[in-house]
């Protein structure tokens, strides 16, 4: 490659560091402000030349990758945690210029820890299902606040407040005026979120039933339309994993243990992968632990040794392996647009 470089992204500027392999000249600087228009203007200097750039997979990478590909450059999307690990022990102050130079050096050495770049339709589905999950979490937060206020003032428990029908037995007259205001605002917020979720749930369900990969995932017990869409969008192209164990590691459901000599700490979840993916797999595993599930015997065996929570996590890891094999077997069709 004639041009080899790295880009460090921030909201205010993009720091660049690149090497011209023909002249041996190294240049660095900033693209300010960090937007699509100014980046496109900056990339004009490489017109007609081969170029390769590395970008960390942090917020903002989407438009940077789009513009680099539009300019004909080879793009390496670097996994942030693995990129930081390759930096080694800290010997100097960490700056944007140092980060950009580190990415450039990884490209030169062909050691960039590659992260998958999803196609546009997969990225759009991922954005939509993440928005749906964010709204569900917000609704849960308002409901939890409502229950906390009721309990704090000794009011009777009122389950299922997300449904308007369940609020008929809710008596707020015994609460202080400030507490009443909190409950009323919370319930209005819940109704607003429900109005947003209803059409979104319908749209996502239709997408999951029409997409081949999602449709194949729903053949596994416990995986429904919404969870299949989340797993499909976040797991991505399973052909990039060398084994199903790598797919489990990507989810963050694998167990990490710190050990030194004869000392061994208690294992805990890595939690390195997408949070939405772990949520979808855990929800599917809860369903897969039911008596009608083919994994129920496995769940009971693990529960007898480790308890309910860890048994469900074991089922989730087993589902991850099945999902990996299912999507991998479909090949190109797994990521086809609906």
Secondary structure, DSSP 8 states (H G I E B T S, - for coil): --EEEEEEE-SS-EEEEEEETTTTEEEEEEESS-SHHHHHHHHGGGTTS-EEEEEESSTTHHHHHHHHHHTT-EEEEE-HHHHHHHT-S--S---HHHHHHHHHHHHHTT---B-----HHHHHHHHHHHHHHHHHHHHHHHHHHHHHHHHHTT------TTSGGGGTT---TTS-HHHHHHHHHHHHHHHHHHHHHHHHHHHHHHHHHHSHHHHHHTTSTT--HHHHHHHHHHH--GGGSSSHHHHHHHHT-SEE--EETTEE---EE---S-HHHHHHHHHHHHHHTSTTSTTHHHHHHHHHHH-HHHHHHHHHHHHHHHHHHHHHHHGGGGG---
